Amino acid sequence: MKFSPFVDQIGGKGANAWRLHSAADAAVARGEDVIMLSIGDPEFETPKLVIETAVERLRAGDTHYTGVSGRDELKDAIARDHLRLSGQKVGRENVVVLAGAQCALFCASMCIASAGDEVITFDPMYATYEATMQASGARLVTVPMPAETGFQPDLEALGAAITPRTRAIFLTTPHNPTGVVFTRDQLTVIAELAVKHDLWVVSDEVYADLIFEGEHVAITSLAGMAERTVTVSSLSKSRNMPGWRAGWAVGPAELISHLGNLALCMLYGLPGFVQDAAVVALEQCADEPKRLTEVYRARRDQAVKRLNQIPGLKCTAPQAGMFVLADFRDTGLTGDEFCWRLYNETGVAVLDAAGLGEGANGFFRMSYTTSQEKLNEACDRISRFCNGLDGTSA
């Protein structure tokens, strides 16, 4: 049977990057001894008050259709949170509620780009970006964040990459997978390029509340950017709610109306009990990100210390988020060889970062969302594995 060319647009390296994770996930389901460090799924439970709100709303019969673009109470709460993070005042007409940040990224891509356009993003990138941007028919153009510079964005290369076909720049700050926090000066250069060339900017800011060093600057707050920026976020990381699929996009009212139309034919609205719980998460659990930041900071420090003690590995401390990139190029193994052998021989599942872009080839991405005890055990296993490789023993 034949398939649409669309299936090729949503495949690629980014999709293939999850093969090891899927195998490890199945092994966990079988009860095998596996330590999952391949995905940023917080070990912590969703705040009890959020859960209780959802249960209460379910028991009250909140199981019917809701407004497609989101309930007003949640859009108001998102608008207030957006003001806190960006300084930009927006209204309900600037907010659409979607099924997580991933859904928001996809919807934005579909509504601002099309066949013949070019969309620029930085390499390395989050695994789904390739398919998300190419789904619209646009061509993905990557700009390096070289490992040699500490994964700082190459802004000269960004300027050189813009052509008459360029439609948008997608960026992530704080960045996944590198943990780099874009500075105000860097974002100002990006903003000036966007204004000069009349480009959209889609800014993925899901880690904005989980910063260890540096400050979060929302590009939408910079001169000339409010009318051309789509800010994407969710509650998955900052409130331990990945499975709730509670995310959103904030942007110009006309674009938000188009995103609402796409949601109409794709989602037909999120469950009401999830939306009411999300309001509570935003309004009454505002201290949760601060707690998580301190926990993750300690785990980051320990993970970086341990990894840098292992022969064949080296890494730098990420400024934000819940991942560390470890350079294993000194082992002489390819990404497939290192990550699959590590998993098969030790039960530790990490993500081959080559699937996140050419700039991460020779690195693996490891989350520190598991307990400190499991994280230490994982580092012990990685150490034994690396010490057993030819040419890497101290």
C-alpha positions as CSV (number, residue, x, y, z in Angstrom):
1,M,0.0,0.0,0.0
2,K,1.2,3.6,-0.7
3,F,1.6,6.3,1.8
4,S,1.6,10.0,1.6
5,P,5.0,11.8,1.2
6,F,4.1,13.3,4.6
7,V,5.3,10.1,6.3
8,D,8.8,10.9,5.1
9,Q,8.6,14.5,6.4
10,I,7.8,13.2,10.0
11,G,10.5,10.6,10.0
12,G,14.3,11.1,10.0
13,K,17.1,11.0,12.6
14,G,15.0,12.7,15.3
15,A,12.4,9.9,15.2
16,N,15.1,7.2,15.1
17,A,16.7,8.7,18.2
18,W,14.0,7.1,20.3
19,R,14.7,3.5,19.3
20,L,16.9,2.7,22.3
21,H,14.5,4.6,24.6
22,S,11.6,2.5,23.3
23,A,13.5,-0.7,23.8
24,A,14.4,0.3,27.4
25,D,10.9,1.3,28.1
26,A,9.6,-2.1,27.1
27,A,12.3,-3.7,29.3
28,V,11.1,-1.7,32.3
29,A,7.6,-2.9,31.6
30,R,8.9,-6.5,31.7
31,G,10.4,-5.8,35.1
32,E,14.0,-5.8,33.9
33,D,16.8,-3.9,35.7
34,V,17.0,-0.8,33.7
35,I,17.9,2.8,34.7
36,M,16.1,5.2,32.4
37,L,18.1,8.3,31.7
38,S,17.0,8.8,28.1
39,I,14.0,11.1,28.7
40,G,13.2,14.1,30.8
41,D,10.3,12.6,32.8
42,P,10.4,13.9,36.3
43,E,10.4,11.3,39.0
44,F,8.3,13.5,41.3
45,E,4.5,13.2,41.5
46,T,2.2,16.0,40.3
47,P,1.4,18.3,43.3
48,K,-1.4,16.7,45.3
49,L,-3.6,19.8,45.1
50,V,-3.5,19.6,41.3
51,I,-4.5,15.9,41.4
52,E,-7.2,16.5,43.9
53,T,-8.6,19.3,41.7
54,A,-8.7,17.0,38.7
55,V,-10.4,14.2,40.7
56,E,-13.0,16.6,42.1
57,R,-13.8,18.0,38.7
58,L,-14.1,14.5,37.3
59,R,-16.5,13.5,40.0
60,A,-18.5,16.7,39.4
61,G,-19.1,15.6,35.8
62,D,-16.5,17.7,34.0
63,T,-16.2,15.2,31.2
64,H,-17.9,17.1,28.4
65,Y,-16.6,19.1,25.4
66,T,-14.8,22.4,26.3
67,G,-14.0,25.5,24.3
68,V,-11.6,24.5,21.6
69,S,-8.9,27.1,22.3
70,G,-9.1,26.6,26.1
71,R,-11.2,27.8,29.0
72,D,-11.0,31.5,29.8
73,E,-9.8,30.8,33.4
74,L,-6.8,28.9,32.1
75,K,-6.0,31.4,29.4
76,D,-6.1,34.2,32.0
77,A,-3.7,32.2,34.2
78,I,-1.4,31.5,31.3
79,A,-1.5,35.3,30.4
80,R,-0.5,36.2,34.0
81,D,2.4,33.6,34.0
82,H,3.5,34.9,30.6
83,L,3.6,38.4,32.1
84,R,5.7,37.2,35.0
85,L,8.3,35.5,32.7
86,S,8.4,38.0,29.8
87,G,7.1,41.4,31.1
88,Q,4.6,41.3,28.1
89,K,1.0,41.9,28.9
90,V,-1.3,39.7,26.8
91,G,-5.0,38.9,26.9
92,R,-7.1,35.8,26.3
93,E,-7.1,36.4,22.6
94,N,-3.3,35.9,22.6
95,V,-3.5,32.4,24.2
96,V,-4.4,29.0,22.9
97,V,-4.3,25.9,25.0
98,L,-2.9,22.8,23.4
99,A,-1.8,19.3,24.2
100,G,1.7,20.1,25.5
101,A,4.5,22.2,24.1
102,Q,5.1,19.6,21.4
103,C,1.6,20.1,20.1
104,A,2.1,23.9,20.2
105,L,5.3,23.7,18.3
106,F,3.7,21.5,15.6
107,C,0.7,23.8,15.3
108,A,2.9,26.9,15.0
109,S,4.9,25.2,12.3
110,M,1.9,24.3,10.3
111,C,0.4,27.8,10.5
112,I,3.5,29.9,9.6
113,A,5.4,27.8,7.1
114,S,4.6,25.9,3.9
115,A,6.3,24.1,1.0
116,G,9.0,26.2,-0.5
117,D,9.8,28.0,2.7
118,E,12.9,27.6,4.9
119,V,12.8,27.4,8.7
120,I,16.0,27.9,10.7
121,T,16.9,26.3,14.0
122,F,20.0,25.7,16.0
123,D,22.0,22.4,15.9
124,P,21.9,20.5,18.2
125,M,18.1,20.6,18.6
126,Y,15.3,18.7,20.5
127,A,14.7,15.4,18.8
128,T,11.2,16.2,17.4
129,Y,12.2,19.5,15.8
130,E,13.2,18.1,12.5
131,A,9.9,16.4,11.9
132,T,7.9,19.2,13.5
133,M,9.3,21.8,11.1
134,Q,9.3,19.6,8.0
135,A,5.7,18.5,8.5
136,S,4.6,21.9,7.0
137,G,6.6,21.1,3.8
138,A,9.2,23.7,4.7
139,R,12.9,22.9,4.4
140,L,14.9,22.8,7.7
141,V,18.1,24.8,7.8
142,T,20.4,24.4,10.7
143,V,22.8,26.8,12.3
144,P,25.6,25.4,14.6
145,M,26.0,25.7,18.3
146,P,29.5,24.3,18.3
147,A,30.7,22.1,21.1
148,E,34.0,23.9,21.0
149,T,32.3,27.1,22.1
150,G,30.4,25.5,24.9
151,F,27.4,25.1,22.5
152,Q,26.9,28.9,22.1
153,P,24.8,29.8,19.1
154,D,26.8,31.0,16.0
155,L,25.0,34.2,15.3
156,E,27.1,35.1,12.3
157,A,26.1,31.8,10.7
158,L,22.5,32.5,11.5
159,G,22.6,35.8,9.7
160,A,24.3,34.1,6.7
161,A,21.7,31.4,6.6
162,I,18.8,33.7,6.0
163,T,17.5,33.8,2.4
164,P,14.5,35.2,0.7
165,R,12.8,31.9,1.4
166,T,13.4,32.0,5.1
167,R,10.1,32.2,7.0
168,A,10.9,31.6,10.6
169,I,13.5,31.0,13.3
170,F,12.8,28.3,15.9
171,L,14.8,28.6,19.1
172,T,14.8,27.0,22.6
173,T,16.0,28.9,25.6
174,P,16.9,27.4,28.0
175,H,18.2,25.0,25.4
176,N,17.5,21.3,25.1
177,P,19.8,19.3,24.9
178,T,22.7,21.6,25.8
179,G,21.3,23.4,28.8
180,V,22.6,26.8,27.4
181,V,20.6,29.9,28.4
182,F,20.6,32.4,25.6
183,T,21.8,35.8,26.8
184,R,20.0,39.1,26.3
185,D,22.7,40.2,23.8
186,Q,22.4,37.0,21.8
187,L,18.6,37.3,21.7
188,T,18.9,40.9,20.7
189,V,20.9,39.9,17.6
190,I,18.3,37.2,16.7
191,A,15.5,39.8,17.2
192,E,17.2,42.3,15.0
193,L,17.6,39.8,12.2
194,A,13.9,38.7,12.6
195,V,12.8,42.3,12.3
196,K,15.1,43.1,9.4
197,H,14.0,40.1,7.4
198,D,10.4,40.1,8.6
199,L,10.6,36.6,10.1
200,W,8.5,34.8,12.6
201,V,10.3,33.5,15.8
202,V,9.0,30.5,17.6
203,S,10.5,30.4,21.1
204,D,10.3,27.2,23.1
205,E,10.6,28.2,26.8
206,V,9.5,25.1,28.7
207,Y,12.7,25.3,30.9
208,A,12.4,29.0,31.7
209,D,11.7,28.2,35.4
210,L,14.5,25.7,35.8
211,I,17.6,27.9,35.5
212,F,20.8,27.4,37.6
213,E,23.0,30.1,36.2
214,G,22.0,33.1,34.1
215,E,18.6,34.7,33.6
216,H,15.7,34.0,31.4
217,V,15.0,36.6,28.7
218,A,11.9,36.2,26.6
219,I,12.6,37.3,23.1
220,T,9.0,38.5,22.7
221,S,9.9,41.3,25.2
222,L,12.5,42.8,22.8
223,A,11.9,45.7,20.4
224,G,9.7,44.8,17.4
225,M,9.2,41.2,18.5
226,A,5.7,41.1,20.1
227,E,4.0,41.0,16.7
228,R,6.2,38.2,15.3
229,T,6.9,35.9,18.3
230,V,5.1,32.7,19.3
231,T,6.1,31.7,22.8
232,V,5.5,28.0,23.6
233,S,5.5,26.4,27.0
234,S,3.8,23.8,29.2
235,L,3.5,22.4,32.8
236,S,5.3,19.2,32.0
237,K,8.7,20.2,33.5
238,S,8.0,23.0,35.9
239,R,5.0,21.3,37.7
240,N,5.9,17.6,37.1
241,M,2.9,17.1,34.8
242,P,4.3,15.5,31.5
243,G,1.4,13.1,31.2
244,W,-1.3,15.8,31.6
245,R,-0.4,17.2,28.2
246,A,-1.1,20.8,29.3
247,G,0.7,23.3,27.1
248,W,0.0,26.5,25.2
249,A,1.1,29.0,22.7
250,V,1.1,32.8,23.2
251,G,1.3,35.2,20.3
252,P,-0.4,37.7,18.0
253,A,-4.2,37.4,18.1
254,E,-4.6,36.7,14.4
255,L,-2.1,33.8,14.5
256,I,-3.7,32.4,17.7
257,S,-7.0,32.3,15.9
258,H,-5.4,30.2,13.2
259,L,-3.9,27.9,15.8
260,G,-7.4,27.6,17.3
261,N,-8.8,26.5,13.9
262,L,-6.1,23.9,13.7
263,A,-6.9,22.7,17.2
264,L,-10.6,22.5,16.1
265,C,-9.8,19.9,13.4
266,M,-7.1,18.1,15.4
267,L,-7.9,18.1,19.1
268,Y,-11.3,19.7,19.6
269,G,-10.2,21.0,23.0
270,L,-8.5,19.6,26.1
271,P,-10.4,17.9,28.9
272,G,-12.0,20.3,31.3
273,F,-10.7,18.6,34.4
274,V,-7.2,18.9,33.1
275,Q,-7.6,22.6,32.4
276,D,-9.0,23.3,35.8
277,A,-6.1,21.4,37.4
278,A,-3.7,23.4,35.2
279,V,-5.1,26.6,36.6
280,V,-4.4,25.4,40.2
281,A,-0.9,24.3,39.1
282,L,-0.1,27.8,37.7
283,E,-1.8,29.8,40.5
284,Q,-1.3,27.8,43.7
285,C,1.9,25.8,43.0
286,A,4.1,28.7,42.0
287,D,6.8,27.6,44.4
288,E,7.3,24.2,42.8
289,P,9.8,25.3,40.1
290,K,12.0,26.8,42.8
291,R,12.1,23.5,44.7
292,L,12.8,21.6,41.5
293,T,15.6,23.9,40.5
294,E,17.4,23.3,43.7
295,V,17.0,19.5,43.5
296,Y,18.1,19.4,39.9
297,R,21.0,21.7,40.6
298,A,22.4,19.3,43.2
299,R,21.9,16.3,40.8
300,R,23.5,18.2,37.9
301,D,26.5,19.0,40.0
302,Q,26.9,15.4,41.1
303,A,26.3,13.9,37.7
304,V,28.9,16.3,36.1
305,K,31.4,15.5,38.8
306,R,31.0,11.8,38.4
307,L,31.0,11.7,34.6
308,N,34.2,13.8,34.4
309,Q,35.9,11.2,36.6
310,I,35.2,8.5,34.1
311,P,37.9,7.7,31.6
312,G,36.9,8.5,28.0
313,L,34.1,11.0,29.1
314,K,34.0,14.7,29.6
315,C,31.2,17.2,30.0
316,T,30.4,20.8,31.1
317,A,27.7,21.8,33.5
318,P,24.5,22.8,31.8
319,Q,23.1,26.2,32.9
320,A,19.5,25.0,33.1
321,G,17.1,22.1,32.5
322,M,17.3,18.4,33.3
323,F,19.9,17.0,30.9
324,V,23.7,16.8,30.6
325,L,25.6,16.2,27.4
326,A,28.6,13.9,27.8
327,D,31.4,13.7,25.2
328,F,32.5,10.1,24.6
329,R,34.5,10.7,21.5
330,D,37.7,9.7,23.3
331,T,36.4,6.1,23.5
332,G,36.6,5.8,19.8
333,L,33.0,4.3,19.6
334,T,30.2,5.6,17.4
335,G,27.0,6.8,19.0
336,D,25.2,3.6,18.1
337,E,28.0,1.5,19.5
338,F,28.4,3.4,22.7
339,C,24.8,3.8,23.7
340,W,23.6,0.4,22.7
341,R,26.5,-1.4,24.3
342,L,26.1,0.6,27.4
343,Y,22.4,-0.4,27.5
344,N,22.9,-4.0,26.7
345,E,25.8,-4.5,29.1
346,T,24.7,-2.4,32.0
347,G,21.0,-1.6,31.7
348,V,21.6,2.2,31.6
349,A,19.5,3.9,28.9
350,V,20.8,7.2,27.6
351,L,20.0,9.0,24.3
352,D,22.5,9.1,21.5
353,A,22.7,12.8,20.9
354,A,23.7,12.3,17.2
355,G,19.9,12.1,16.7
356,L,19.6,15.6,17.9
357,G,21.9,17.1,15.2
358,E,25.3,16.8,13.7
359,G,26.7,19.1,16.4
360,A,26.0,16.5,19.1
361,N,27.6,13.6,17.3
362,G,29.9,11.9,19.8
363,F,27.8,12.9,22.8
364,F,25.1,11.2,24.8
365,R,22.3,13.0,26.5
366,M,21.6,11.9,30.1
367,S,18.7,13.1,32.2
368,Y,19.0,13.7,36.0
369,T,15.3,13.4,36.7
370,T,15.7,10.1,38.5
371,S,16.6,9.8,42.2
372,Q,20.1,10.6,43.5
373,E,20.5,7.0,44.4
374,K,19.7,5.7,40.9
375,L,21.8,8.5,39.4
376,N,24.8,7.4,41.4
377,E,24.2,3.7,40.5
378,A,23.9,4.7,36.8
379,C,27.3,6.5,37.0
380,D,28.8,3.5,38.7
381,R,27.7,1.3,35.8
382,I,28.8,3.8,33.2
383,S,32.2,3.9,34.9
384,R,32.6,0.2,34.9
385,F,31.5,0.1,31.2
386,C,34.0,2.7,30.2
387,N,36.8,1.2,32.2
388,G,36.3,-2.0,30.4
389,L,36.7,-0.4,26.9
390,D,40.1,-0.9,25.2
391,G,42.2,2.2,25.3
392,T,40.2,4.1,27.9
393,S,41.6,2.6,31.1
394,A,43.4,5.1,33.3
